[in-house]
Amino acid sequence: MKAVIISHGEGNRLRPLTCSLPKSMLPVMGRPVIEHTVRLLLRHNIDSITIIEAQHSEEIKKHFASFSNNKAQIEICSPKNLECFFKEDDTLFISGSVLTDTDLEKMISFHTQKGIGATLAVQKGTPAYEYGVLDIGAEGLVRGYKRSPDFAYPSGFSFAAIAIVSKGAELCDCSDITVLAEKLCEKKIPVYSFFAEGYIRDISDFESYRRVIRDFFDKKINLPFPCDERAPGVWIDENATIMQGAVIMPPVYIGSGSTINRGARIESYSQIGHNVTVDCLAGIKRSTIMDNSYIYEGASVRGAIIGRKGEIGIESAAYEGSVIGEGTKIGK
């Protein structure tokens, strides 16, 4: 079986972070969301992976150019090149902005046993405004699909942005997973629902992004951290430097190459990216500091997100809900 990761959408609700970065590349515990998905596919023995190009795809290409995994066969291509994609093998589709630990082997087994045209993953009670809802009939047969956020079928089963399509399907557009689901339901082929267990959440806005980070720290998501715990609730990646006198209050993740200087405080639910410097007497709590940023002496970051190469100047502050875009410098 092959897999296609659809990294569509401009991520308007995540601006300014997505002005220069696709939302599938937002970091969660030192890895982009899309890398968590790739690793999940590999764990389920799906090693032929195609990522469909989207806005800022050069960031995805650059990241996976240095991705080291002997099993992975990762290709990044235009949606135009997928016209004949379904003729050779069954294909699993998944949204690039979804973080999930779903047991894909169970879904694949269900699809194979049914011997059907397509399978759509669903969950009950999850928000339907991102990917729409399915009308499900007897034995799980999908009778209809609606994308509108103002519409819900009585069953209220949300499409979970994971689909399997059998080989030989004739589909001319699979660059958007909602369009894919819509076209599958329009065709005269049997489409069944698979009730997905586990964690599935789309990162579509700042609230969902912060929620995913908190859930990861609370171990509600069955995905591995990139490094071992140094102490309960403290994950410090290789080559990170924690100076004597720095205070670390779990749960916290600190990426490789970062330096936490004497007197700095890194408090609960903070993820520090790679090559970040947190200077003396600076304080960070419930915040995300992305790669190559600098938090200067005495600065305070509380409930904020600092984009890549951001600088928070001496004794400056970014408080609840603040989002600082890439390369932005906040002065003293």
C-alpha positions, 0 to 999 in steps of 0.5 A: 500500500502507498500513502499520500499526505495532502498538505493543502491549505494556506493556514490563514488562521495560523498567521503570522506563523504560516506566512513563511511556513506550511502549517504541516511544518509547525513543530510539536516536540521538536518534529514538524507535524508532517514528520510525526505522520511520516513516522506513523506510516513507517511504523505501520509498514507503509514506506512508499510515501508521496507528499503533495506540494502546497504553499511553501513546499520548499520548507517540506522539501528541505526538511525531508532532504535530510530526513534519515530513515533507510525504509522511507521512500518519500516523494514530493510532487505536484497534484497534476502528477497523481492522475494515474496514481490509483491504477497500481495499488491501494492508497491511504490518504491523510491530511498533513495538518492532522496529528494522530496515533490511529492504528492504521493497520486496523483500518487497512485490514478493515478495508481489505476484508470488505473488498470495497472501493473506499474507506473513510475514517470517522469519529463521533463527537469530534468537531465537524467544521474542519472536514465535514460530516458523513451520513452513515447507514446500515453496516457502516455504508456511507450514504452522503457527505457534507463539507459545510460547517453549518450542516450536520447529518443526524448521526453526527459522525465527523470525517477524520481526514484519513481515507483508503482508496482501492486501486483502479479508482478514477479520480482527477482531483486529490489535492484536497482531502475534503474534495477527495471524500466528496468525489468518492461519495458521489461515485457509484462505488461502495464507500464504508466508514471505519470508526477510528480510535485514538487521538485525531486532531487537526491543527487549524488555529492557535487554540488547536495547536496549543491543545495538541502540545498540551496533550502531547505533554500529558501523554494523551497521544501515543506517539514517541518523543524525539528523545528520552526523559532526563527526569519525569516530564523533562525531555532534553534533546542531544547537544542542549546545554542547561547551565547550572542555576537554570530552573526547569519545571516539568513538563518541558521539551528542549531541542538540540543545540539550545542553551538555557543560561544561569538564572533562566526559568523554563516552566510547565508546558513549554517547548523550546525548539532547536538552537534557541538561546534563553538568556539569564533571568529570562522566564518562559511558561506555557509557550512555544519558542521555535528554532533559532530564536533568542530570548534575552536577559530578563525577558518574559514569555507567558502563553505565547508563540515565538516564530523561527529566528524571533528575538525578545529583547532585554526585559521585554514581554510576550504574554497570553495569546501573543504570536510573534512571526518569523524573524521579528525582533522585539526591542528592549 
